[in-house]
Amino acid sequence: MLNSLYSGITGMKGQQTKMDVIANNIANVNTTGFKSQRVRFQDMISQMDTNAQGPNNNGRGGINAQQVGLGTQVSGTDMMMQGGSLQFTGRALDFGIQNGDSSFFIVSQDGNPAGTMQYTRDGGFYTDFAGNLTTSNGSRVMGIAINPPQPEGINTDIADNQVLQPLSIPQEVNDSQLQAYNIDNTGTIIGTYSDGNAYVIGRVALANFANADGLEKAGENLYNASANSGDPIEGGPTDDGYGTIRSGFTEMSNVDLATEFTEMIVTTRAYQANSRSITTSDEMLQELINLKR
C-alpha cells in the first residue's frame, strides 16, 4: 500500500514539471522566434510479483508475469521547432526566416571568428554608431564580409573556405558617404553611397543543424550547439535547405494558446487525481490502524 503513496508523489512531481513548461510557453507567447516545449512521460520500473512461466510438458499453459508499476517520470522536454508565423513590421533591419525550420542566424558575443558561436531565430537587428550589425543584446551578427566593399554584381556566395566575420555597414566607401542600405532576400547587404554607386558590403550567414531539436536554450533568444544537435553547417539564404530571409518581418512565437490552455486543464486534473490517490491510500492506512481498536 505504501507504493501507492510514492506512485502518487511521482505523478504529482511529473505534472508539476509539465505545468512549469506550460507556464513558460504561455509567458513567451509574444517572444520573438520562441519555440514552445512539451513534456513527455514514461513509466518507472515495475515490481515483479510473479515471473512469467512458459507452457510445460504436462499440457499446462503459460502464465504471464504479474507486475505492479512504481510510478512515472519525465522522459523528456521536447522543443517544437516548427517555424512561427511571420509578422510584418516594415522595419529594414527586421528579418524572418521562411521555410527553414532548422536554420538560424549566427551571432557572436565578442565578434571573434574563432570564438564560440550562438544561434538565434530572432532577426530583429540593429546598427550601432560604428555601423556594426548587432542583436538586441549587443551580440555581433556573423556572415561573409566583403572588405573592401565591391560594386554590386560580384559573386557573394558563401564558400567552404570563407571564414565568418562580424558584419558591419561602413559609413564611408571610396571617400563617399553612406546614403542608404538594404538587405535582400538572399541576405546580401547593399549600401548606396553619395557617389551614386551601390556596393555589396557582405552577406548574412545562416547555420543549419541535422538535429535542431538537440540545441540548448541559452536565454536571450539564443541557442547553443550540443552533442546531439550536430555541428552547424553554414550556408546562406536561398541555399538548398536554408529557407529565405524576409526583410521587414519578424518571426512570432509558435506557442498555440488554445493547446496550452487545454493542456493546463488536463495537467490540473491529473495533479488532482494523483493527490487523491495519496489521500485515499492514507485513508486505507488509517482503516488498517483502526483494526487495533
The 8 nearest C-alpha neighbors of each residue, nearest first, counted from 0:
[[1, 2, 3, 280, 4, 284, 283, 281],
 [0, 2, 4, 3, 5, 280, 284, 6],
 [3, 1, 5, 0, 4, 6, 69, 7],
 [2, 4, 6, 1, 5, 0, 7, 280],
 [5, 3, 277, 1, 7, 2, 6, 280],
 [4, 6, 8, 2, 7, 3, 9, 1],
 [7, 5, 70, 3, 9, 8, 69, 4],
 [6, 8, 273, 10, 4, 5, 9, 277],
 [7, 9, 5, 11, 10, 6, 12, 4],
 [10, 8, 12, 6, 11, 7, 71, 70],
 [9, 11, 7, 13, 8, 12, 71, 273],
 [12, 10, 8, 14, 270, 13, 9, 273],
 [13, 11, 15, 9, 10, 14, 8, 16],
 [14, 12, 10, 16, 15, 11, 73, 72],
 [13, 15, 17, 11, 16, 12, 270, 266],
 [14, 16, 12, 18, 13, 17, 11, 19],
 [17, 15, 19, 13, 14, 18, 12, 20],
 [16, 18, 14, 20, 19, 15, 38, 21],
 [17, 19, 21, 15, 20, 16, 22, 14],
 [20, 18, 16, 22, 17, 21, 23, 15],
 [19, 21, 23, 17, 18, 22, 24, 16],
 [22, 20, 18, 24, 23, 19, 259, 17],
 [23, 21, 25, 19, 24, 20, 18, 26],
 [22, 24, 26, 20, 21, 25, 19, 27],
 [25, 23, 21, 27, 22, 26, 35, 20],
 [24, 26, 28, 22, 27, 23, 21, 256],
 [25, 27, 23, 24, 28, 22, 29, 30],
 [28, 26, 30, 24, 29, 25, 23, 33],
 [27, 29, 25, 254, 252, 26, 30, 24],
 [30, 28, 27, 252, 31, 251, 26, 33],
 [31, 29, 27, 33, 252, 28, 32, 251],
 [30, 32, 251, 33, 252, 121, 250, 29],
 [31, 33, 252, 250, 120, 121, 251, 30],
 [32, 34, 252, 30, 31, 35, 253, 27],
 [35, 33, 79, 253, 80, 252, 78, 32],
 [34, 36, 79, 254, 24, 78, 253, 33],
 [37, 35, 78, 77, 79, 76, 20, 34],
 [36, 38, 77, 76, 78, 39, 20, 35],
 [39, 37, 76, 17, 75, 77, 40, 36],
 [38, 40, 75, 74, 73, 76, 37, 41],
 [41, 39, 73, 74, 72, 71, 38, 42],
 [40, 42, 74, 72, 71, 73, 43, 39],
 [43, 41, 71, 70, 72, 44, 40, 68],
 [42, 44, 71, 70, 69, 45, 72, 41],
 [43, 45, 69, 68, 42, 46, 70, 71],
 [46, 44, 68, 67, 69, 66, 47, 43],
 [45, 47, 67, 66, 68, 48, 44, 69],
 [46, 48, 66, 49, 45, 65, 67, 50],
 [47, 49, 65, 66, 46, 50, 67, 64],
 [50, 48, 65, 64, 47, 51, 66, 63],
 [49, 51, 64, 52, 65, 47, 48, 63],
 [50, 52, 64, 63, 62, 49, 53, 65],
 [53, 51, 62, 61, 50, 63, 54, 64],
 [52, 54, 61, 62, 55, 51, 60, 63],
 [55, 53, 61, 60, 59, 52, 58, 56],
 [56, 54, 57, 59, 58, 53, 60, 61],
 [55, 57, 58, 54, 59, 60, 53, 61],
 [58, 56, 55, 59, 54, 60, 61, 53],
 [59, 57, 56, 55, 60, 54, 61, 53],
 [58, 60, 57, 54, 55, 61, 56, 53],
 [61, 59, 54, 58, 62, 55, 53, 52],
 [60, 62, 53, 54, 52, 63, 59, 55],
 [63, 61, 52, 51, 53, 64, 60, 54],
 [62, 64, 51, 65, 52, 61, 50, 49],
 [63, 65, 51, 50, 49, 66, 62, 52],
 [64, 66, 49, 48, 47, 63, 50, 67],
 [67, 65, 47, 46, 48, 45, 64, 68],
 [66, 68, 46, 45, 69, 47, 65, 48],
 [69, 67, 45, 70, 46, 66, 44, 43],
 [70, 68, 6, 45, 43, 44, 2, 67],
 [71, 69, 6, 43, 9, 68, 42, 10],
 [72, 70, 42, 43, 9, 41, 10, 40],
 [71, 73, 41, 40, 13, 42, 74, 43],
 [72, 74, 40, 75, 39, 13, 41, 38],
 [75, 73, 40, 39, 41, 72, 76, 38],
 [74, 76, 39, 73, 38, 77, 40, 37],
 [77, 75, 38, 37, 36, 39, 78, 74],
 [76, 78, 37, 36, 75, 79, 38, 212],
 [79, 77, 36, 212, 80, 35, 34, 37],
 [78, 80, 35, 36, 81, 34, 77, 212],
 [79, 81, 34, 78, 82, 100, 212, 211],
 [82, 80, 79, 100, 83, 253, 34, 101],
 [83, 81, 100, 80, 253, 84, 250, 99],
 [82, 84, 253, 251, 252, 250, 85, 81],
 [83, 85, 251, 250, 86, 82, 253, 252],
 [86, 84, 250, 249, 248, 251, 95, 83],
 [85, 87, 248, 249, 250, 84, 88, 251],
 [86, 88, 248, 89, 247, 85, 249, 90],
 [89, 87, 90, 247, 248, 86, 249, 93],
 [90, 88, 247, 87, 91, 248, 93, 246],
 [91, 89, 247, 88, 93, 92, 248, 246],
 [90, 92, 247, 93, 89, 246, 181, 182],
 [93, 91, 124, 90, 123, 94, 125, 247],
 [92, 94, 123, 247, 90, 248, 122, 91],
 [95, 93, 122, 246, 248, 249, 245, 247],
 [94, 96, 249, 250, 245, 248, 244, 122],
 [97, 95, 244, 243, 99, 245, 242, 98],
 [96, 98, 243, 242, 99, 244, 95, 245],
 [99, 97, 242, 100, 96, 243, 241, 82],
 [98, 100, 242, 241, 102, 101, 97, 96],
 [99, 101, 82, 102, 81, 98, 80, 97],
 [102, 100, 99, 207, 211, 208, 103, 241],
 [103, 101, 207, 99, 206, 100, 241, 205],
 [104, 102, 206, 119, 120, 205, 118, 105],
 [103, 105, 205, 119, 118, 120, 206, 106],
 [104, 106, 118, 141, 117, 205, 140, 103],
 [107, 105, 140, 117, 141, 139, 116, 118],
 [106, 108, 110, 116, 139, 138, 109, 117],
 [107, 109, 138, 110, 139, 106, 137, 116],
 [108, 110, 111, 107, 138, 139, 114, 112],
 [111, 109, 107, 139, 165, 108, 112, 164],
 [110, 112, 114, 113, 109, 107, 165, 164],
 [113, 111, 114, 164, 163, 110, 162, 165],
 [114, 112, 111, 115, 116, 110, 163, 162],
 [115, 113, 111, 112, 116, 107, 110, 109],
 [114, 116, 117, 107, 113, 111, 112, 108],
 [117, 115, 107, 106, 114, 105, 118, 223],
 [116, 118, 106, 223, 222, 105, 107, 221],
 [117, 119, 105, 222, 221, 104, 103, 106],
 [120, 118, 221, 104, 103, 121, 220, 222],
 [119, 121, 32, 103, 122, 104, 118, 220],
 [122, 120, 32, 119, 123, 31, 220, 250],
 [121, 123, 94, 93, 124, 95, 120, 249],
 [122, 124, 93, 121, 94, 92, 134, 249],
 [125, 123, 134, 92, 133, 122, 93, 135],
 [126, 124, 133, 132, 134, 92, 127, 135],
 [125, 127, 132, 131, 130, 133, 128, 124],
 [126, 128, 130, 129, 131, 125, 132, 133],
 [127, 129, 130, 126, 131, 170, 132, 125],
 [130, 128, 127, 131, 126, 169, 167, 170],
 [129, 131, 168, 167, 126, 127, 128, 169],
 [132, 130, 167, 126, 127, 129, 133, 166],
 [131, 133, 126, 167, 166, 140, 125, 139],
 [134, 132, 139, 125, 137, 138, 140, 124],
 [133, 135, 124, 137, 138, 136, 125, 139],
 [134, 136, 137, 124, 133, 125, 123, 138],
 [135, 137, 134, 138, 219, 133, 108, 139],
 [138, 136, 134, 133, 135, 139, 108, 125],
 [139, 137, 108, 134, 133, 107, 136, 106],
 [140, 138, 133, 107, 106, 110, 165, 108],
 [139, 141, 106, 133, 132, 165, 166, 105],
 [142, 140, 165, 106, 164, 105, 166, 163],
 [141, 143, 204, 203, 163, 164, 202, 166],
 [142, 144, 202, 201, 163, 164, 145, 203],
 [143, 145, 201, 166, 146, 164, 142, 200],
 [146, 144, 201, 148, 200, 147, 143, 199],
 [147, 145, 148, 144, 200, 149, 201, 143],
 [146, 148, 145, 149, 200, 172, 144, 199],
 [149, 147, 200, 146, 145, 199, 198, 150],
 [148, 150, 198, 199, 151, 147, 200, 145],
 [149, 151, 198, 199, 197, 152, 148, 153],
 [150, 152, 198, 199, 197, 153, 149, 189],
 [151, 153, 150, 154, 199, 149, 155, 198],
 [154, 152, 151, 155, 150, 149, 199, 156],
 [153, 155, 156, 152, 157, 151, 199, 149],
 [154, 156, 153, 157, 202, 201, 187, 143],
 [157, 155, 154, 158, 235, 202, 234, 143],
 [156, 158, 234, 155, 235, 161, 159, 143],
 [159, 157, 160, 161, 156, 234, 162, 155],
 [158, 160, 161, 157, 162, 233, 234, 232],
 [161, 159, 158, 162, 157, 163, 143, 233],
 [162, 160, 158, 159, 163, 157, 143, 164],
 [163, 161, 164, 160, 143, 112, 159, 142],
 [162, 164, 142, 143, 112, 141, 161, 165],
 [163, 165, 141, 142, 112, 143, 144, 166],
 [166, 164, 141, 110, 140, 139, 142, 167],
 [167, 165, 132, 141, 140, 144, 142, 164],
 [166, 168, 131, 132, 130, 169, 165, 126],
 [167, 169, 130, 131, 170, 200, 166, 132],
 [170, 168, 171, 130, 167, 172, 177, 129],
 [169, 171, 177, 176, 168, 130, 172, 129],
 [170, 172, 176, 169, 175, 177, 174, 173],
 [171, 173, 175, 174, 176, 169, 170, 148],
 [174, 172, 175, 171, 176, 194, 192, 148],
 [173, 175, 172, 171, 176, 194, 193, 192],
 [176, 174, 193, 172, 171, 173, 194, 192],
 [175, 177, 171, 193, 192, 170, 178, 172],
 [178, 176, 192, 170, 171, 179, 191, 193],
 [177, 179, 192, 191, 193, 176, 180, 190],
 [180, 178, 191, 190, 177, 192, 181, 189],
 [181, 179, 190, 189, 191, 182, 188, 178],
 [180, 182, 189, 188, 183, 190, 91, 179],
 [181, 183, 188, 187, 186, 189, 184, 246],
 [182, 184, 186, 185, 187, 181, 246, 188],
 [185, 183, 244, 186, 245, 243, 246, 182],
 [184, 186, 236, 183, 187, 237, 244, 243],
 [185, 187, 203, 202, 184, 183, 182, 236],
 [188, 186, 202, 182, 185, 183, 201, 189],
 [187, 189, 182, 201, 200, 202, 181, 199],
 [190, 188, 199, 198, 181, 180, 200, 182],
 [191, 189, 180, 198, 197, 179, 192, 199],
 [190, 192, 197, 179, 178, 180, 196, 177],
 [193, 191, 177, 178, 176, 194, 195, 175],
 [192, 194, 175, 176, 195, 178, 177, 191],
 [193, 195, 192, 196, 175, 176, 191, 174],
 [196, 194, 193, 192, 191, 197, 175, 178],
 [195, 197, 194, 192, 191, 198, 150, 193],
 [198, 196, 191, 190, 151, 150, 189, 192],
 [199, 197, 150, 151, 149, 190, 189, 148],
 [198, 200, 189, 151, 149, 148, 201, 150],
 [201, 199, 148, 145, 188, 189, 198, 144],
 [202, 200, 144, 145, 188, 143, 187, 199],
 [201, 203, 187, 143, 186, 142, 188, 204],
 [204, 202, 142, 186, 187, 141, 143, 205],
 [205, 203, 142, 235, 234, 202, 141, 104],
 [206, 204, 104, 234, 235, 103, 233, 105],
 [207, 205, 233, 103, 232, 102, 231, 234],
 [206, 208, 102, 232, 101, 231, 233, 103],
 [209, 207, 211, 210, 231, 101, 229, 228],
 [208, 210, 229, 211, 228, 207, 101, 230],
 [211, 209, 228, 208, 212, 213, 229, 227],
 [210, 212, 208, 213, 101, 214, 228, 209],
 [213, 211, 210, 214, 78, 80, 228, 77],
 [214, 212, 228, 227, 211, 210, 225, 215],
 [215, 213, 224, 228, 212, 211, 225, 223],
 [216, 214, 223, 222, 217, 225, 224, 213],
 [215, 217, 222, 218, 221, 223, 214, 220],
 [216, 218, 222, 221, 215, 223, 219, 220],
 [219, 217, 220, 221, 216, 222, 215, 223],
 [218, 220, 221, 217, 136, 222, 216, 135],
 [221, 219, 218, 119, 121, 222, 33, 217],
 [222, 220, 119, 217, 219, 118, 218, 216],
 [223, 221, 216, 118, 217, 215, 117, 119],
 [222, 224, 215, 117, 214, 225, 217, 216],
 [225, 223, 214, 228, 215, 222, 226, 230],
 [226, 224, 228, 227, 214, 223, 215, 213],
 [225, 227, 228, 229, 224, 213, 230, 214],
 [228, 226, 213, 225, 229, 210, 214, 224],
 [229, 227, 213, 210, 225, 214, 211, 226],
 [230, 228, 227, 209, 208, 210, 226, 231],
 [229, 231, 232, 208, 228, 224, 209, 225],
 [232, 230, 208, 206, 207, 233, 229, 224],
 [231, 233, 207, 206, 208, 230, 234, 205],
 [234, 232, 206, 205, 231, 207, 204, 235],
 [235, 233, 205, 204, 206, 157, 232, 238],
 [234, 236, 204, 205, 238, 237, 157, 241],
 [235, 237, 243, 185, 238, 241, 242, 186],
 [236, 238, 243, 242, 185, 241, 239, 235],
 [239, 237, 236, 241, 235, 240, 234, 242],
 [240, 238, 241, 237, 242, 236, 234, 235],
 [239, 241, 242, 238, 99, 237, 207, 102],
 [242, 240, 99, 238, 102, 239, 236, 237],
 [241, 243, 99, 98, 97, 237, 236, 240],
 [244, 242, 236, 237, 97, 96, 184, 245],
 [243, 245, 184, 96, 95, 236, 94, 97],
 [244, 246, 95, 94, 184, 248, 96, 247],
 [245, 247, 94, 248, 93, 244, 91, 184],
 [246, 248, 89, 90, 93, 88, 91, 94],
 [249, 247, 87, 94, 86, 95, 88, 93],
 [250, 248, 95, 86, 94, 85, 93, 122],
 [249, 251, 85, 32, 95, 83, 84, 31],
 [250, 252, 31, 83, 32, 84, 85, 249],
 [251, 253, 33, 32, 83, 254, 31, 28],
 [252, 254, 83, 34, 35, 255, 251, 33],
 [253, 255, 252, 35, 28, 256, 24, 34],
 [256, 254, 258, 257, 259, 253, 28, 35],
 [257, 255, 259, 258, 260, 254, 25, 28],
 [258, 256, 260, 259, 255, 261, 262, 254],
 [257, 259, 261, 256, 255, 260, 262, 254],
 [258, 260, 256, 262, 261, 257, 263, 21],
 [261, 259, 263, 257, 262, 258, 256, 264],
 [262, 260, 258, 264, 263, 259, 257, 265],
 [261, 263, 265, 259, 260, 264, 266, 258],
 [262, 264, 260, 266, 261, 265, 259, 267],
 [265, 263, 267, 261, 262, 266, 268, 260],
 [266, 264, 262, 268, 263, 267, 269, 261],
 [267, 265, 269, 263, 264, 268, 262, 14],
 [266, 268, 270, 264, 269, 265, 263, 271],
 [267, 269, 271, 265, 270, 266, 272, 264],
 [270, 268, 266, 272, 271, 267, 265, 273],
 [269, 271, 267, 273, 11, 268, 272, 14],
 [272, 270, 268, 274, 269, 273, 275, 267],
 [273, 271, 275, 269, 274, 270, 268, 276],
 [274, 272, 7, 276, 270, 275, 271, 10],
 [273, 275, 271, 277, 276, 272, 270, 7],
 [276, 274, 272, 278, 277, 273, 279, 271],
 [277, 275, 279, 273, 274, 278, 7, 280],
 [278, 276, 4, 280, 274, 275, 279, 7],
 [277, 279, 281, 275, 280, 276, 282, 274],
 [280, 278, 282, 276, 281, 277, 275, 283],
 [281, 279, 283, 277, 282, 278, 276, 284],
 [280, 282, 278, 284, 279, 283, 285, 277],
 [283, 281, 285, 279, 280, 284, 278, 286],
 [284, 282, 280, 286, 285, 281, 279, 287],
 [285, 283, 287, 281, 286, 282, 288, 280],
 [286, 284, 282, 288, 287, 283, 289, 281],
 [287, 285, 289, 283, 284, 288, 282, 290],
 [286, 288, 284, 285, 289, 290, 283, 291],
 [287, 289, 285, 290, 286, 291, 284, 292],
 [288, 290, 286, 291, 287, 292, 285, 284],
 [291, 289, 288, 287, 292, 286, 285, 284],
 [290, 292, 289, 288, 287, 286, 285, 284],
 [291, 290, 289, 288, 287, 286, 285, 284]]
